[in-house]
Amino acid sequence: MSDWTPEAGNPPVSTPDEPVDGEPAGAAPSFEPAGPAPLGVVRTPTGHAAVDARLERLADADHLPADGHIEVYEDVHHGLRAELTSLDARPAAVPGPPGTAAAPGAPSAYDNTHDHRS
């Protein structure tokens, strides 16, 4: 706490009518939300084109108000899950030349259904 007081005859440093930081002192504060602004998050490429495309989609949220972000995030999440799921899928078997193993689900030369009775 300071005991300093202005000397008689000296005006105060600022008055309510003077502008502060370029705005008039009587201006009411705005309660409107600020417009969308990019977050500036750097996206490092993963080397997987499909994943990188999904991550770049996140940049679309930079131009939307906050209530529009959920749609972008859900779309990216869905796409990334689909990419991960595709990594777990087994490649389809390609039928080979005669005498090789048959594709899964194809009938084999040996019937092992045990439906034949003697």
VEXTINU-243278 format. One record per residue (C-alpha): residue number from 1; residue in three letters; x negated, y, z negated. Coordinates in nm, 4 decimals. Last residue first. Layout:
# residues N
<site resi="NUM" resn="ALA" xx="X" yy="Y" zz="Z"/>
...
This chain:
# residues 118
<site resi="118" resn="SER" xx="2.1230" yy="-9.6866" zz="4.4874"/>
<site resi="117" resn="ARG" xx="2.2277" yy="-9.3387" zz="4.3975"/>
<site resi="116" resn="HIS" xx="2.1383" yy="-9.0189" zz="4.5800"/>
<site resi="115" resn="ASP" xx="2.2352" yy="-8.7000" zz="4.3979"/>
<site resi="114" resn="HIS" xx="1.8954" yy="-8.6751" zz="4.2365"/>
<site resi="113" resn="THR" xx="1.8451" yy="-8.3256" zz="4.3834"/>
<site resi="112" resn="ASN" xx="1.4833" yy="-8.3982" zz="4.4707"/>
<site resi="111" resn="ASP" xx="1.5082" yy="-8.3998" zz="4.8493"/>
<site resi="110" resn="TYR" xx="1.1602" yy="-8.4095" zz="4.9975"/>
<site resi="109" resn="ALA" xx="1.1323" yy="-8.2375" zz="5.3348"/>
<site resi="108" resn="SER" xx="1.1958" yy="-7.9073" zz="5.1647"/>
<site resi="107" resn="PRO" xx="1.4919" yy="-7.6755" zz="5.1968"/>
<site resi="106" resn="ALA" xx="1.3934" yy="-7.3082" zz="5.1786"/>
<site resi="105" resn="GLY" xx="1.4498" yy="-7.1349" zz="4.8443"/>
<site resi="104" resn="PRO" xx="1.0894" yy="-7.0274" zz="4.8142"/>
<site resi="103" resn="ALA" xx="0.9179" yy="-7.0328" zz="5.1553"/>
<site resi="102" resn="ALA" xx="0.7879" yy="-7.3673" zz="5.2653"/>
<site resi="101" resn="ALA" xx="0.4346" yy="-7.4878" zz="5.1982"/>
<site resi="100" resn="THR" xx="0.2358" yy="-7.5628" zz="5.5106"/>
<site resi="99" resn="GLY" xx="0.2814" yy="-7.8475" zz="5.7588"/>
<site resi="98" resn="PRO" xx="0.4393" yy="-7.6337" zz="6.0264"/>
<site resi="97" resn="PRO" xx="0.2990" yy="-7.2809" zz="6.0504"/>
<site resi="96" resn="GLY" xx="0.3735" yy="-7.0333" zz="5.7760"/>
<site resi="95" resn="PRO" xx="0.6971" yy="-6.8813" zz="5.6537"/>
<site resi="94" resn="VAL" xx="0.6268" yy="-6.5445" zz="5.4942"/>
<site resi="93" resn="ALA" xx="0.7053" yy="-6.5242" zz="5.1275"/>
<site resi="92" resn="ALA" xx="0.8581" yy="-6.1959" zz="5.0168"/>
<site resi="91" resn="PRO" xx="0.6279" yy="-5.9919" zz="4.7955"/>
<site resi="90" resn="ARG" xx="0.6953" yy="-6.0277" zz="4.4257"/>
<site resi="89" resn="ALA" xx="0.8595" yy="-5.7323" zz="4.2595"/>
<site resi="88" resn="ASP" xx="0.6719" yy="-5.5927" zz="3.9580"/>
<site resi="87" resn="LEU" xx="0.5201" yy="-5.3012" zz="4.1509"/>
<site resi="86" resn="SER" xx="0.8644" yy="-5.2212" zz="4.2924"/>
<site resi="85" resn="THR" xx="0.9929" yy="-5.1759" zz="3.9380"/>
<site resi="84" resn="LEU" xx="0.7275" yy="-4.9142" zz="3.8695"/>
<site resi="83" resn="GLU" xx="0.8230" yy="-4.7204" zz="4.1822"/>
<site resi="82" resn="ALA" xx="1.1935" yy="-4.7429" zz="4.0947"/>
<site resi="81" resn="ARG" xx="1.1185" yy="-4.6161" zz="3.7441"/>
<site resi="80" resn="LEU" xx="0.9269" yy="-4.3237" zz="3.8941"/>
<site resi="79" resn="GLY" xx="1.2194" yy="-4.2379" zz="4.1203"/>
<site resi="78" resn="HIS" xx="1.4747" yy="-4.2484" zz="3.8390"/>
<site resi="77" resn="HIS" xx="1.2540" yy="-4.0310" zz="3.6187"/>
<site resi="76" resn="VAL" xx="1.2019" yy="-3.7796" zz="3.9008"/>
<site resi="75" resn="ASP" xx="1.5764" yy="-3.7561" zz="3.9656"/>
<site resi="74" resn="GLU" xx="1.6529" yy="-3.7296" zz="3.5941"/>
<site resi="73" resn="TYR" xx="1.3965" yy="-3.4521" zz="3.5517"/>
<site resi="72" resn="VAL" xx="1.5321" yy="-3.2583" zz="3.8513"/>
<site resi="71" resn="GLU" xx="1.8920" yy="-3.2824" zz="3.7304"/>
<site resi="70" resn="ILE" xx="1.7905" yy="-3.1917" zz="3.3745"/>
<site resi="69" resn="HIS" xx="1.6074" yy="-2.8785" zz="3.4900"/>
<site resi="68" resn="GLY" xx="1.9217" yy="-2.6985" zz="3.6102"/>
<site resi="67" resn="ASP" xx="2.0269" yy="-2.5859" zz="3.2602"/>
<site resi="66" resn="ALA" xx="1.6854" yy="-2.4238" zz="3.2158"/>
<site resi="65" resn="PRO" xx="1.7307" yy="-2.1884" zz="3.5119"/>
<site resi="64" resn="LEU" xx="1.5785" yy="-2.3156" zz="3.8353"/>
<site resi="63" resn="HIS" xx="1.2685" yy="-2.2085" zz="4.0284"/>
<site resi="62" resn="ASP" xx="1.0116" yy="-2.3920" zz="3.8172"/>
<site resi="61" resn="ALA" xx="1.2322" yy="-2.7043" zz="3.8162"/>
<site resi="60" resn="ASP" xx="1.1456" yy="-2.7629" zz="4.1821"/>
<site resi="59" resn="ALA" xx="0.7808" yy="-2.8104" zz="4.0768"/>
<site resi="58" resn="LEU" xx="0.8865" yy="-3.1438" zz="3.9211"/>
<site resi="57" resn="ARG" xx="0.9345" yy="-3.2756" zz="4.2756"/>
<site resi="56" resn="GLU" xx="0.5536" yy="-3.2757" zz="4.3014"/>
<site resi="55" resn="LEU" xx="0.5540" yy="-3.5596" zz="4.0465"/>
<site resi="54" resn="ARG" xx="0.7861" yy="-3.7654" zz="4.2652"/>
<site resi="53" resn="ALA" xx="0.5674" yy="-3.7116" zz="4.5731"/>
<site resi="52" resn="ASP" xx="0.2582" yy="-3.8099" zz="4.3724"/>
<site resi="51" resn="VAL" xx="0.4278" yy="-4.1336" zz="4.2666"/>
<site resi="50" resn="ALA" xx="0.5117" yy="-4.2242" zz="4.6281"/>
<site resi="49" resn="ALA" xx="0.1628" yy="-4.1346" zz="4.7525"/>
<site resi="48" resn="HIS" xx="-0.0299" yy="-4.3321" zz="4.4904"/>
<site resi="47" resn="GLY" xx="-0.3646" yy="-4.1552" zz="4.4477"/>
<site resi="46" resn="THR" xx="-0.2600" yy="-4.0155" zz="4.1110"/>
<site resi="45" resn="PRO" xx="-0.2772" yy="-3.6497" zz="4.2107"/>
<site resi="44" resn="THR" xx="-0.3256" yy="-3.4092" zz="3.9174"/>
<site resi="43" resn="ARG" xx="-0.0268" yy="-3.1815" zz="3.8589"/>
<site resi="42" resn="VAL" xx="-0.1284" yy="-2.8501" zz="3.7038"/>
<site resi="41" resn="VAL" xx="0.1419" yy="-2.6940" zz="3.4877"/>
<site resi="40" resn="GLY" xx="0.1911" yy="-2.3264" zz="3.5741"/>
<site resi="39" resn="LEU" xx="0.5168" yy="-2.2966" zz="3.3837"/>
<site resi="38" resn="PRO" xx="0.6875" yy="-2.1229" zz="3.6743"/>
<site resi="37" resn="ALA" xx="0.9395" yy="-1.8567" zz="3.5710"/>
<site resi="36" resn="PRO" xx="1.3176" yy="-1.8729" zz="3.5722"/>
<site resi="35" resn="GLY" xx="1.4941" yy="-1.5528" zz="3.4716"/>
<site resi="34" resn="ALA" xx="1.4989" yy="-1.4300" zz="3.1131"/>
<site resi="33" resn="PRO" xx="1.8159" yy="-1.4877" zz="2.9173"/>
<site resi="32" resn="GLU" xx="2.0320" yy="-1.1800" zz="2.8527"/>
<site resi="31" resn="PHE" xx="2.0188" yy="-1.0503" zz="2.4962"/>
<site resi="30" resn="SER" xx="1.8844" yy="-0.7133" zz="2.6009"/>
<site resi="29" resn="PRO" xx="1.7723" yy="-0.4784" zz="2.3248"/>
<site resi="28" resn="ALA" xx="1.9576" yy="-0.1465" zz="2.3086"/>
<site resi="27" resn="ALA" xx="1.7744" yy="0.1589" zz="2.4416"/>
<site resi="26" resn="GLY" xx="1.7710" yy="0.4475" zz="2.1875"/>
<site resi="25" resn="ALA" xx="1.3919" yy="0.4466" zz="2.1523"/>
<site resi="24" resn="PRO" xx="1.3521" yy="0.5149" zz="2.5235"/>
<site resi="23" resn="GLU" xx="1.1254" yy="0.2634" zz="2.6932"/>
<site resi="22" resn="GLY" xx="0.7741" yy="0.3362" zz="2.8209"/>
<site resi="21" resn="ASP" xx="0.5938" yy="0.1557" zz="2.5408"/>
<site resi="20" resn="VAL" xx="0.7850" yy="0.3592" zz="2.2803"/>
<site resi="19" resn="PRO" xx="0.9673" yy="0.6632" zz="2.4161"/>
<site resi="18" resn="GLU" xx="1.0093" yy="0.9568" zz="2.1789"/>
<site resi="17" resn="ASP" xx="1.3528" yy="1.0304" zz="2.0321"/>
<site resi="16" resn="PRO" xx="1.2964" yy="0.8329" zz="1.7108"/>
<site resi="15" resn="THR" xx="0.9913" yy="1.0420" zz="1.6304"/>
<site resi="14" resn="SER" xx="0.6260" yy="0.9517" zz="1.6429"/>
<site resi="13" resn="VAL" xx="0.3095" yy="1.0502" zz="1.4536"/>
<site resi="12" resn="PRO" xx="0.4970" yy="1.2717" zz="1.2070"/>
<site resi="11" resn="PRO" xx="0.4576" yy="1.6490" zz="1.2428"/>
<site resi="10" resn="ASN" xx="0.1912" yy="1.8257" zz="1.0343"/>
<site resi="9" resn="GLY" xx="0.3183" yy="2.1327" zz="0.8419"/>
<site resi="8" resn="ALA" xx="0.2779" yy="1.9830" zz="0.4973"/>
<site resi="7" resn="GLU" xx="0.0191" yy="1.7110" zz="0.4950"/>
<site resi="6" resn="PRO" xx="0.1257" yy="1.3648" zz="0.5958"/>
<site resi="5" resn="THR" xx="0.1307" yy="1.1122" zz="0.3115"/>
<site resi="4" resn="TRP" xx="-0.1447" yy="0.8702" zz="0.2151"/>
<site resi="3" resn="ASP" xx="-0.0913" yy="0.6721" zz="-0.1054"/>
<site resi="2" resn="SER" xx="-0.1299" yy="0.3440" zz="0.0812"/>
<site resi="1" resn="MET" xx="0.0000" yy="0.0000" zz="0.0000"/>
